Amino acid sequence: MQTQLLNTTQAAHYLGLSKAFLERDRWAGARVPFIKIGSRAVRYRLQDLEYYIESCIRKSTSDTGRK
């Protein structure tokens, strides 16, 4: 099994978000799952980004996503 890992810039581009958003997200509690390799390298699995996108689907603006 080969897992594709993206760096922060690549993940931000894939999600259509800024790099700063992902950096703040990691600091604030990581809604978007990430992998820390060594002491500095941060990577995102493509499958985790796809799961995050699916988890953001809403049916109306008042839908909080909570059941």
N, C-alpha and C positions, 0 to 999 in steps of 0.2 A: 504494500500500500504506500503510495507516494502522496504526501500532503503538501499542497502548495502554500508557502508562507509569503506574506506580503509585509513590507516595511510600513511605517506609519504614513508616509507620503502616498504609497500605492494604495493602501487601505482607504485613506481619505478620498482619493480619486475614485475608487470603486464605489464608495458609498455616496459620493457627491457632497462630501462635507469638507471642512477645512482640517488641515493638520492640527491646528490649535484646538479644535473641538475634541479630537481624539486624545490629545495630550491632557486637556482638562478632564475629560471623562476618566482617564486612568487615575488621575489625582483624586477625583471626587468619588470614586467607587466603582468604576468600570461597568457600565451597562453593556458596552461592547467588549466581549471577552478577548483577552490578549495573552501572549506567551512571552515570558521574560527569559532570555537566553543569556547566561552569564550575568555580569553586573550591569550591563547597559543596553544590550540589544533587545528591542521589543519587536515582536512579530505578530501578525494576525493570520489565523487560518481562514482560507476562503470559505470553508463550510460554516465557520462561526459567523462570518459576516453575512452569509446568506440566511442563517437562522435569525440573526438580529433583524434583518430586513423583514422577514416573515413575522417576527414578534411585534413589529411596529404597525402592522395593518390594522386599520380602524374602519368602522362602518359609518361613523358620523363624528363631528367635531366634539361632541359631548362624550364619546366613547373613551373611557380611560384605559381600556385594555384589561381591567381587573374583573374578575368574575364574582 
